[in-house]
Amino acid sequence: MSQHYLKKILEISDPHLKKIFSTGRYNEFLKAVEYIYQLEKREDIVKNFSDKYVEFVKEDYQRQYQGTNESLNSFLEKKDDDIKIIWGNCFDVMKGMKSESIHCIVTSPPYYNARKYSTWKNLDLYLYDMRNIIKEAYRVLDNHRVFVFNVGDIFDNDNLTTKSVWGKRRLPLASYFIKIFEEEGFTFVDDFIWDKGEVQSERNKHKNKPYPFYQYPINCYEHILIFHKHRLDETRYPCPVCGTLKVNGNTQSEIGLRSWECKNLECFERSKSNRGKRFSLKTLTTQSRQGKMYEISEEFIKKWRRDIVKFPPVIKINSKGENLLGHTAPFPENIPELAIQMFSYEGEKVLDPFGGSFTSVIVAKKLNRTGIGIELNKEMFREAGLKNIKNNFPANLLNQKNINISEYDYKQ
C-alpha cells in the first residue's frame, strides 16, 4: 500500500515545523492535521495542510498581543450574526480586538470641525487622533489586505495660527492622511477622485464680483484612497504545489511582501531550469480563489477602471427639510461596494470604524460578508442607524424574519 501523501509532507517539513512551533504547539498541530489522512486527492491534502498551518501561524502571531478583550472577541466570532454593531470609541474598541482578525476596512472619518459630533481644538489634534486610530487599524487588519479610506479636502481654519474667519483655507486632508498611513506602515496604492457632480453650495461664488482673484473653483470632489498592508513576515509557508516547508526566502515582490521558492526537488512543478515554484502568503490566498464563483462582473470592473469616478452623493434631506437617514454625512453605497467586491471574499469580516449610518455594514451583508460597524455616538445615531439597516432588509413576507443585528456596548 502506497504511503499517504500527508506523511510525505510531514517527513520533509518536520525539521521546519519543530523550529517554527514550540513543542506543545508542534504536537497540537500534528493532532490537528490527522483528519487529512481521510483525504485522497493530493491537491486536497496540500490545501488542507496549508490552510491548517496558516491558521496555526496566525494564532501564534495573535497571541503576541496582550490587549485583547475576550468578551468583545467572543461577540465578533459568533457565526450567526448578519450585522454586528459596536457602540464605543473605535480606538478603544480596536485595541481590544485580535491582531489581523479583519479582512477589509472601509470608512470615511468624521469631518474636522464640520459637524456637531466632531469638534477638535485644532487640526493637529484631529490628525493626532486619526493617526492613533490608523495605527490600531493596521494591527487588526489581516496581512496583505486593504484599507479603503474616503476623505474630502475641506475649506476651514486649522486653528493653529489664528482662529479668525480669515484663517480659513483649503486643507488638503487627503495628502495629510496619505503621509500618516504610510508612516504607520501602510503602502499607498491609488487615489480615486470621486466627482460628486454639480455642487449645491453657493459659497465663494462672489456673483457680484466677476473679476480676477475673486473667482475660485468650488469643491465638488472627494478622495477614495487605497492602502495595502504588507507586514514583512519571515515565517516559512508551504509550497502550494507539493505542500512542504522545504522553501527558501526569495526577494520581496512588493515592499513588505516576502516571496518564497520551493526547494523540494521532488515537487511536482519545476521550471525548465529546475527552479521551484515561487509564491507568497498573498498568492496562497488569491490564487486558490479563482474561478467562476469568485468573478467580479465586467460591468463593475469597468465602472472602477478609471481613477476618476462619478456618482452623486447621498441625498439625505427631503422636501420638508427632514433628514431621512438621521446622519449629517452618510456616504453612498458605491464606496463600500468598491472596497468589499474588489478586496474581500464572501464570508469574510469587513470593518467600518466610523459606522455612522452603517452604509458599509449594509453593503457587506448584501455581498455576503460579515459587516462590523463601530460608532461612538449611540444616543445620536442608534435609532436612525438601525432604521436604515432594517429599511435595507425588509422582513420576508413568508416568515416575517428580520435581519439579525447584534449590538455590543464596549467597555474597557
N, C-alpha and C positions, 0 to 999 in steps of 0.2 A: 504494500500500500504506500502510495507516494506521501511525502511529508506535506502537512498543511502549510500553506504559504505564510500564515501568520508566524509560525515557528521560525521560518527563514528570516522574516523581518526582524524578529526579536534577537536571533543569533547575531545578525550583523549589527544591530543597533544597540545591543546590550551595553558595551563599554560607554557609549554616549549617554544612555539613559541613566546609568549609575553616576555620571558626572553632573547631569542636569538636575536630577531629583535626589532628595535626601533618601536615606534607607527606607524610612517609613512611607514616603510618597512613592518610591520605586515599587514597593510591594503593593501599595494601593493601586498603582497603575496596572501592574500585571494582573491583578484581580479584575480591574475594570474592563480590560480588553478580552477577558476569557470568552465573552459571548461571541466574539468574532470567529471562533472556531466552528460556529454553526453555519457560517457563510461559505459559499463555494467559489464564487467568481472572484478572480484576483482583483479586479477593479473595485469590487465592493469591499474586499478585505483591506486594500490600500486606503480607500476613502474613510472607512470606519476607524482604522488605526490612526490615520492622520487627524481626523476630527477629535478623537478622544485625547490624543496627545496635545493638540492645540488647546483643548478645554483645560487640561491639567496645567499647562504652562501659564495660561491666563489666570487660573485660580491662584497659583503661586505668586504671580505678579500682584494680583489684587490684595493678597494678604499682607503685602508690604506696607499698605496704607492703613494706619491705625485709627482713622477718624470716622469710620462708617457707623451709621445708626441702624441697628438691627431691625427695629420696628419699621423704619422707612423702607429699608430694602426688602423686607417681607412683603410690604404693600406693593412695591414696584415689581416684584417677581411673581405675584399672583397672576395666574394664566387666564382667568375667566372675566377679566375686566375689558370692556370695549375702549373706555377712555379713563385716564387717571388724572385727577386734578389735585394739585398740592397747593395748599394755602400757606404762604410764608415767603420770607426773603430768599430769592433764588440763590444768592451767595451762600447763605447758611444751609439751604436745602442741598445744594450740590456738594457742599463739604461733607454731608452725611451719606452721600452716595458712593457706591463701589467705583473704583477706578475702571475705566474702559468698559463701562456697562451700557453705554448708549451708542446706537449705531448711526444716528444722524441728528444734527442740531440745526434748527432753523428758527430765526427770530428777528424781531425788529425792536431795538432798545427803546426805552422811554425817551421822549423828546427832552432835550436840555431846556428846562425852564419855559416850556411852551404849553404845558398843561398843569392843571391844579394838583395832579398827583406826582408831578416831577419838579421839585424845587431844589436847586443847589446854589450855594453862595457864589460860586464862580465855575468857570469851565474846567479848571484844573481839578477841582473836587469831583466834578461829574466824571471826568475821564479816569480819575483815580479809582472811583467805584467800579466803573466799567472794566478797567484793567483787572481788578481782583476777580470779577465775575468771569472774564475771558480766561484767566489763569485756571480757575476751577473747571470751566467748560473743557479746557484742554485735557485735564486729568480724567474727567468722566467720559469723554468721547473715546470710542474704540480706536485702536491704532489703524492708520491708513484709511481713515474715514473723513467725512466732510462736514464743515460748518458753513451754512448759508446765512448771511447777515445783511439785512436790509436797513439802509440808513440814508437820510437825506442831508444835504448841506443846507444849513439854515441861516437866516438873517437875524442876528441877535447880538446882544452885548456879552462879551466873555467875562465882564465884571472883574477883570484883572488890573486894568489901568484906570478905568473910570466906570462909574455906574450911571453916568448921564446917558440920555437918549442918543446923544451924539457919538457914543461909543459903539453903536450898533454897526455891524458889518457882516459880510458873508463869511461864515465859519465853515471851513472845508472839513466837516466831520469825517467824511469817508477817508480822507488822507490821514487824519489823526488815528482812525481806527485801524487802518492797514498797518501803520507803524506799530501800534500796540499789539495787534495779533501776531505780527512777525517776531516782536521782542519776546512774546510769551510762547514761542515755539511753533506757531502755525506757519505754513507756506502759502503765500498769496498766489492764487491761481488765475482769477479772472474778475472782471468788473462789468456786469451787465448794466447798461444805462436804461433805466425804466422811464420811458417817455409817458407821462401821465396825461398828455393831451392838452387841450386849451385850459388855461388857468382861469379860476373864478375870481381870484383876488384882484382888487384894483390898486393894491399897494404899489407905490413908487412909479406909477404911470405918469404922473405930472402932466395931466392932459392940457393944463393951461400954459405949459412951458415946453413947446416943441423945439427946444434949442439944444445945441451941443452941451454935454456934461450934465444934462438933466434927465436924459433918457437911458435907462439900463434895462436889460432883459429881466424878466420875472422867472423865478424858479418854477419849472414845470417838470422836473425830473427827480429821480432818486437813484441810489446805487443798490445793486444786488451783488454783494461781494462773496466770492467763493474762496474758501480756505481749506487746504489739506492739513491733516495731522499726520506727520511721519516721525514718530518717536523711534530713534535708532535702537533696534532690538537685535542684539548679537546672539540670541538663542538659536540653536540649530533647529531647522524644521525639516520634516521628512520629504523626500523626493516624491512628487505627485505621481510618478510612473511606477517605481519599484517599492515605494513606501519606507525605505530605510533612512536612517540618520547618518549614513556614511556620505556626508556632504562637506564641502569646503566653502568658506565665505568668498563670494565674488565681489565685484565692485558695487557701489551704491547706484542703483538705476535712477533714483531721484535722491535729493538730499534727505537723509534720514531713512531711506528705504534700502535695507540690506538685501542683496540677492545672493543666491546660493547655486552651487554647481554639484551635481551628483557625481560621486567618485566610486560608486559601486560598479565595478567592471561587468557585473552580471545583470545590470539594469537592462530593461527591455527597449530602451530608447537611447541610442548613442549616435553621434554625428559621424559623418564620413571620416573625420579626422579623430574619431574616437573620443570626442568631448561628451560629457554627460549633460543631462537635462539641466537647464538654467531656469530658476524660478525665484519667487519671493513669497513672503507671507501674504502680500496683497494678491498675487496671482493665484495662490492656493484658494482664495475666496472667489475671485472674479472668473477664473477660467473653469471652475466647476459649476458655475451658474450661468451657463449659456444654453441657448435653445429656445424653442417657441414659447415656453411658459415664462421666460424672463424678458421677452422682447418688449421694447418701448415702441409705441406706434410711430410710423414715419411722420405722421402729421404733427405729433408732439415734438419730435426731434427737429423738424423743420421750423416750428414756432420759435425754438430757442437756439437756432443755428447762428443767428446774428447777435452781436454784442449790444445792439440797441433794440429793445423790445417795447412795444406799445400796447397798453391796455389801460382802461380807466381805473381810477381809484374807487374805493367803496363809497357809494352814496348812502350816507347814514342819516341824513336829515330829510324828513318828508315835507310835504307842502304845508303842514301845520307847524313846522319848526320843531317837531319832536325827533329825538334821537332814537332811531329804530333798533340800534344794536346796544345801546347803553354804554358805549365806549367812545371816547372822543377821537381815537386814532386807530381804527381797525385796518388791517391790510388785506388786500384781495387774495383769493384762493390761488391765484396764478403763482405766487411766490413759493408757498409750501409745496405746491404741485411740482414745481421745478426741482426743489430740493429732494423731495421724497421719491419721485419717479426716477430721477437721474442718479441718486446717490444712496439708495437703500433697497432692501428686498422685502418681500411680503413676510409678515410675522416679526419683523424687527421693531426695535424701540426708537421712536422719534421724540425728541425733547424740544420744547419751546420754553426757555427760561423766563420769558416775559409773556405770560399767557394771554393777558388782555381779554379780548372777545373769543379767544380759543379757536381761532381760524385754523391754526396749524394742527391741533389735535382732531378737529373735524375732518380735515383733508386726510390726515393719517388713517383715520378709521375708514374713510371711503376707499382708500387704497390698500386696505387690509394690513395696516401696521398698527402697533400699539402707540397711541398718542399720549404723551405725558406733558401736561401744562402746569407751570408754576406761576402763581400770581400772588403778589403781596397784598393787594387791596381787596380783601374779601368783602368787606361791608359795601364797598363802592361797586364791585363788579359781579358778585356771585349771582344775584338774581338774573341780571341781563345775560351773563355768560352762559349759565345753564339753560336759559330760554333759547339762546342762539344755537346751542348744541342740539337741543330737543327739536327745534324747528327744522334742523337739517336731517333729522332721523325720525320722521313721524311714526307713530305706533302702527304695527301691521294690523290691517283691518280684520284679519282672521283670528289672531290670538291676542291682539292688543298688548303685545310685549314691547316695552320701551327699551331703548338702548341702555346698557349697563354703565352708568357713570359712577366711578368710585372716587370719593373725596378723602383727603388726608390733611389734618391740621398739623403742620410741622412745629415741633417744639424741641429746642436744643437740649 
